[in-house]
Structures are given as C-alpha cells and as structure tokens.
Amino acid sequence: MCGGRGTRLGEGEKPLAAVAGRSMVDRALDALAASRVETAYAAVSPHTPRTRERLVAWRDGGADDPDAGPVDLRVLDTPGDGYVADLRAALEAGPDAPTLTLAVDLPLLDGPAVDAVLDAHATAGADALSVRVPAARKRELGASADAATRYDEADGGGEASDEATGEAADDRVPAGINVVGALDGAGDEAVRTTRDARLAVNVNRPGDRRLAERLLDGDGPEPLPTGEVDWLDATAARGGGGRS
C-alpha cells in the first residue's frame, strides 16, 4: 500500500521518503524480493504520482534496473480515498484471497520477517491474520503509536493495566502487515503479537525515521532482529465461523 498522503511525515510523497539513503518503497520491494513472495501488487493513488512512476520504471526496467528483483510487480491505481477504501479497490482489482498486505512505511522489514508472517498465517489455520505490536513496545523503542486496539478477556487478553501509564497491558497496535481474507469479511481471523522491531517501527513522523535509521545503522536502543519472528501469543481466531 503506497498511495497515502503522508502528511505527518511532512516530506512530499511518503513512499519516496528516504530512510538511511533508500526510499521506503524500494525497501518494501527489497523485503518482498528476499521473501517467498513471487507477485506483488503496488497500490498507488492520485496522491503519489511520482511513486507510480518509480514503480512502473522498476516493473519495466528488468535487468536494466539495478534495483529490480525477482518479484513480479503489478501496479494498481486506487482512488486515494483512505487506506481501507484503497485496500478494497486494490483487492478487487488484484490478487485472490488470502492476500498478504503491506504498508510501505515499514522500512526495517526484511525477507525473513515477511516469510514469518506467511508461516504464522499457515500455522493459524484461519482465513486472515492480523499482526499486532504492544503499544508499550512502541513506547519502549521511541516509535509513534497512532491507534491501539484493546482486546477483552474473550480474545485472550484481560483488563490488566500498566501502572506507569494507566493503559491496558494488552493494548496492541496494528503492525501494517497482515493477511487479508475475503472482501466480504467472511471467515475467521487469527491475531498474532510480536515485539520484533522490524514490525514495530512504522515511519509516520520525522522521529520515526530517525529511529529507523539508528536501528539500521546499529546505533538504536537495541540490535535489530534477524531471522524468524518471535510471536508472543497464538490468540484464538475472531469473527466469521470460528476455528476448529
């Protein structure tokens, strides 16, 4: 997904914003090229015309483009009406469900992390997979957290609170990478949670970019993980027909 306005970052088209000298859209393509993904659909919008040009050049460049990789890239035009509306438009025009979806603002993502999400979906046995990061983990790293979802006891959480913040200990933030099922919402959804920094740092603001660059340079609050993702839970599937 690379069609948002990116106004909070304050630097033109968000997908083209550089993190440690490489644009976020190129970093997303790098991660997909290093994973088991074979075909990628890049959803652009009227808000990101230069991003569209970059993606078309990457798609058509082949061996002549030093950044081109093994991923078969398709460019999809969406109306630019917001993430959910554009995602629906992309899914209607693009791949069949289930579909891995990825926000372009995860510059720390790599191939093994993408594969770990695919494996988590396969292991869960659900139609869809929602990947979450504890809001407390975002604060610990110094990353912004714009939306949290509180799960109640029926979803495996509880109403335990964080004494330091007064927030529920199980507040979790969407990571920006998921597996989406049917467009009509039919079926069930599994929720998996991780503290992995590769999935925890979304670049929405200038401070997020500085944090991502420090982590990539090895100067962050902790080393950047490699290899498989450690999942904190295997929460029961939600919605639809339930799980067996």
Backbone torsions as a table, in degrees:
resi	resn	phi	psi	omega
1	MET	NA	114.9	-176.5
2	CYS	-143.5	47.2	-179.5
3	GLY	-122.4	6.9	-177.5
4	GLY	-75.9	162.9	-177.5
5	ARG	-71.8	-35.8	179.6
6	GLY	66.1	34.7	-175.2
7	THR	-67.1	-29.3	-177.3
8	ARG	-68.8	-29.0	179.1
9	LEU	-76.4	-30.0	173.5
10	GLY	70.3	35.1	180.0
11	GLU	-147.0	72.2	176.3
12	GLY	59.6	-144.0	-178.1
13	GLU	-74.4	121.6	-175.1
14	LYS	-56.9	-43.9	-178.0
15	PRO	-60.7	-24.5	-178.8
16	LEU	-91.3	-4.5	178.0
17	ALA	-64.0	131.9	-176.6
18	ALA	-83.8	139.6	171.6
19	VAL	-122.9	115.6	-176.4
20	ALA	53.0	42.6	172.7
21	GLY	84.0	3.4	179.5
22	ARG	-134.8	134.9	-175.9
23	SER	-64.4	153.1	-179.2
24	MET	-65.2	-33.3	179.5
25	VAL	-68.0	-36.9	176.7
26	ASP	-68.5	-36.7	177.5
27	ARG	-65.1	-38.4	176.8
28	ALA	-63.0	-42.4	178.1
29	LEU	-65.2	-37.8	176.5
30	ASP	-58.0	-45.7	-177.8
31	ALA	-63.8	-42.8	-179.8
32	LEU	-67.3	-38.6	-180.0
33	ALA	-65.8	-27.9	-179.4
34	ALA	-89.9	3.3	-179.1
35	SER	-108.5	-172.0	177.4
36	ARG	-81.8	-4.5	-179.3
37	VAL	-63.3	132.9	-179.9
38	GLU	-105.4	-32.3	-178.7
39	THR	-129.2	131.8	179.4
40	ALA	-122.7	139.9	177.0
41	TYR	-112.9	114.5	-179.4
42	ALA	-95.1	116.4	-177.7
43	ALA	-93.5	110.4	178.6
44	VAL	-108.8	176.4	-177.9
45	SER	-150.0	175.4	176.3
46	PRO	-60.5	-17.3	179.1
47	HIS	-78.5	-13.4	-174.4
48	THR	-129.7	58.1	-177.9
49	PRO	-65.4	-36.7	179.8
50	ARG	-71.5	-32.9	174.8
51	THR	-63.9	-40.6	178.0
52	ARG	-60.6	-43.9	178.3
53	GLU	-59.4	-42.7	-179.7
54	ARG	-63.1	-43.9	-178.5
55	LEU	-66.6	-40.3	178.3
56	VAL	-63.4	-41.3	177.9
57	ALA	-63.2	-41.7	178.4
58	TRP	-63.9	-42.3	-179.1
59	ARG	-64.3	-43.3	-173.5
60	ASP	-89.5	-13.3	-175.0
61	GLY	-72.3	-35.1	-178.9
62	GLY	55.1	-132.7	-176.6
63	ALA	-67.8	-18.0	179.8
64	ASP	-78.8	-14.2	179.5
65	ASP	-103.0	115.2	-177.3
66	PRO	-61.8	-19.3	-179.9
67	ASP	-90.8	-11.4	-177.0
68	ALA	-66.7	141.9	-177.8
69	GLY	-128.2	-166.8	-174.7
70	PRO	-77.6	-4.2	-177.7
71	VAL	-77.6	133.1	172.8
72	ASP	-78.9	109.1	-173.3
73	LEU	-99.1	129.4	173.1
74	ARG	-116.6	136.7	-179.4
75	VAL	-105.3	123.7	-178.0
76	LEU	-113.9	133.2	176.8
77	ASP	-91.6	128.2	177.5
78	THR	-119.8	164.6	-172.3
79	PRO	-73.9	-15.5	-178.2
80	GLY	78.0	31.9	-177.4
81	ASP	-96.6	12.9	-178.1
82	GLY	120.0	161.7	-173.0
83	TYR	-58.1	-49.4	-174.6
84	VAL	-65.7	-45.8	-179.7
85	ALA	-64.0	-41.1	-179.8
86	ASP	-70.1	-35.9	176.7
87	LEU	-63.1	-44.1	178.7
88	ARG	-61.4	-42.7	179.1
89	ALA	-62.2	-41.0	-179.8
90	ALA	-66.1	-42.5	-179.4
91	LEU	-67.7	-34.2	178.0
92	GLU	-67.4	-32.0	-176.7
93	ALA	-96.5	-12.3	-170.6
94	GLY	-114.5	-124.8	-169.5
95	PRO	-76.1	162.2	173.8
96	ASP	-81.5	151.2	177.5
97	ALA	-70.7	151.6	-2.9
98	PRO	-78.2	151.0	-174.9
99	THR	-129.6	129.9	171.9
100	LEU	-73.0	127.4	177.7
101	THR	-116.1	142.9	-173.7
102	LEU	-140.7	125.5	172.2
103	ALA	-78.2	144.7	-174.6
104	VAL	-73.3	-9.3	-171.6
105	ASP	-94.8	30.3	176.9
106	LEU	-113.7	72.5	-171.8
107	PRO	-71.4	-11.0	178.8
108	LEU	-89.6	-7.4	-177.6
109	LEU	-63.3	143.1	175.2
110	ASP	-134.6	176.7	-176.7
111	GLY	-58.1	-47.7	179.0
112	PRO	-60.3	-34.0	177.9
113	ALA	-68.4	-39.9	176.2
114	VAL	-61.2	-46.5	179.7
115	ASP	-62.6	-34.4	179.1
116	ALA	-64.4	-36.4	176.9
117	VAL	-67.5	-42.6	177.6
118	LEU	-61.6	-41.4	179.1
119	ASP	-66.3	-39.0	179.4
120	ALA	-63.0	-39.2	177.8
121	HIS	-64.9	-44.1	-179.4
122	ALA	-63.7	-40.5	-179.1
123	THR	-69.4	-35.8	-177.8
124	ALA	-65.9	-30.4	-179.3
125	GLY	70.7	18.6	179.5
126	ALA	-102.2	166.2	179.3
127	ASP	-71.2	-32.0	-176.9
128	ALA	-137.4	162.2	178.7
129	LEU	-136.4	126.7	175.4
130	SER	-107.6	122.7	-179.2
131	VAL	-98.7	129.2	-176.1
132	ARG	-126.9	157.3	175.2
133	VAL	-127.8	133.8	177.2
134	PRO	-58.3	134.6	178.7
135	ALA	-59.4	-33.7	178.0
136	ALA	-63.0	-32.7	178.0
137	ARG	-67.3	-39.7	177.3
138	LYS	-61.0	-44.5	179.5
139	ARG	-63.8	-38.9	-179.8
140	GLU	-60.6	-40.9	179.4
141	LEU	-77.0	-23.6	-175.1
142	GLY	93.1	19.5	179.5
143	ALA	-94.1	152.3	177.5
144	SER	-73.6	148.5	177.5
145	ALA	-134.0	107.9	-171.2
146	ASP	-94.5	-19.4	-178.0
147	ALA	-151.0	128.3	178.4
148	ALA	-121.3	147.1	177.3
149	THR	-116.3	124.8	179.9
150	ARG	-98.0	123.0	178.7
151	TYR	-96.8	138.3	-179.3
152	ASP	-89.0	-175.1	-173.9
153	GLU	-62.3	-29.8	-179.6
154	ALA	-65.4	-23.0	-179.4
155	ASP	-99.2	12.4	176.2
156	GLY	95.3	1.1	179.9
157	GLY	-95.1	-136.1	-179.7
158	GLY	177.2	-171.8	176.8
159	GLU	-111.9	26.5	176.7
160	ALA	-61.7	144.7	-178.3
161	SER	-117.7	154.7	175.3
162	ASP	-87.9	114.1	-174.4
163	GLU	-61.9	-28.4	-176.9
164	ALA	-74.3	-29.8	-174.2
165	THR	-116.4	-20.3	-175.4
166	GLY	80.1	3.4	-179.7
167	GLU	-92.8	160.1	175.9
168	ALA	-64.5	138.6	-176.8
169	ALA	-64.9	-21.5	-176.5
170	ASP	-103.7	19.3	172.6
171	ASP	-61.3	128.3	-177.6
172	ARG	-130.9	145.6	-175.3
173	VAL	-109.9	136.7	175.9
174	PRO	-57.7	134.4	-176.0
175	ALA	-79.7	-25.0	-177.1
176	GLY	99.8	2.1	172.9
177	ILE	-133.5	128.1	-175.1
178	ASN	-148.9	172.1	167.6
179	VAL	-117.1	120.9	-175.2
180	VAL	-99.2	137.0	178.5
181	GLY	-93.1	-139.9	-176.3
182	ALA	-65.3	145.3	-179.3
183	LEU	-61.6	-31.0	-177.9
184	ASP	-82.3	3.4	178.2
185	GLY	81.5	1.8	179.3
186	ALA	-66.0	154.2	-179.9
187	GLY	95.0	-174.4	-176.2
188	ASP	-115.4	165.4	-176.6
189	GLU	-132.2	128.8	173.2
190	ALA	-94.7	150.6	178.3
191	VAL	-119.3	126.3	176.1
192	ARG	-122.8	142.7	-175.1
193	THR	-123.1	141.1	179.3
194	THR	-144.4	155.2	173.3
195	ARG	-99.9	1.7	-174.8
196	ASP	-58.5	124.2	-177.1
197	ALA	-62.6	-26.0	179.1
198	ARG	-62.7	-26.5	-179.6
199	LEU	-106.2	-2.7	-172.4
200	ALA	-102.3	-13.6	-175.6
201	VAL	-110.5	101.2	171.8
202	ASN	-97.1	129.8	-178.6
203	VAL	-86.9	94.9	177.5
204	ASN	-108.2	-23.4	-175.4
205	ARG	-136.6	162.6	-179.9
206	PRO	-54.5	-37.7	179.1
207	GLY	-63.5	-33.6	177.3
208	ASP	-66.0	-39.1	178.8
209	ARG	-65.3	-42.3	178.8
210	ARG	-62.2	-40.4	177.6
211	LEU	-62.3	-46.9	-179.8
212	ALA	-60.1	-41.2	-179.9
213	GLU	-66.1	-38.8	177.7
214	ARG	-64.3	-41.8	179.0
215	LEU	-64.9	-41.6	178.8
216	LEU	-65.9	-32.4	179.6
217	ASP	-83.3	-2.0	-177.9
218	GLY	77.2	17.8	-177.6
219	ASP	-114.1	19.6	-178.0
220	GLY	-84.3	-175.3	-179.9
221	PRO	-66.6	-13.7	179.3
222	GLU	-163.4	161.8	178.3
223	PRO	-64.1	147.1	177.7
224	LEU	-74.8	130.1	-178.9
225	PRO	-64.1	157.5	173.3
226	THR	-134.1	163.7	176.0
227	GLY	75.7	-145.8	-173.7
228	GLU	-69.5	158.5	177.3
229	VAL	-92.1	135.0	173.5
230	ASP	-87.5	120.4	179.0
231	TRP	-95.9	137.4	-177.9
232	LEU	-81.6	-23.8	-176.7
233	ASP	-154.7	174.9	173.3
234	ALA	-135.1	69.8	-172.6
235	THR	-63.5	144.2	179.0
236	ALA	-56.9	147.0	178.9
237	ALA	-63.8	153.1	-175.6
238	ARG	-123.4	149.1	171.9
239	GLY	86.0	-167.8	171.8
240	GLY	37.5	-129.2	-172.8
241	GLY	-94.0	7.3	-178.3
242	GLY	74.8	-179.0	-179.2
243	ARG	-122.0	151.6	178.2
244	SER	-91.4	NA	NA
